[in-house]
Amino acid sequence: MHWLWVLIVGAIIGAIAGAITAKGHSMGWISNILAGLVGASLGQALLGTWGPSLAGMAIIPSIVGAVILVAVVSFFVSRIKN
């Protein structure tokens, strides 16, 4: 049951990152989950695990990591499309 909370929190973190970077309208729910989970790992690796935590993920570093991930991926995807 813990994995379900991880997926839900990952999706929320990914959706927040998509909204902050204005790329959320082009991301589906699977992309939101992936961006949230990978971004959480990235953010916690770079910034540590400080702040409030939910489902084993530090929320603030996870959101920052997901924003960085979405911005970088969006940059490269837009370069490939052009």
Buried (B, 14 or more C-beta within 10 A) or exposed (E): EEEEEBBBBBBBBBBBBBBBBEBBEEBEEEBBBBBBBBBBBBBBEEBEBEEEBBBEBBBBBBBBBBBBBBBEBBEEEEEEEE
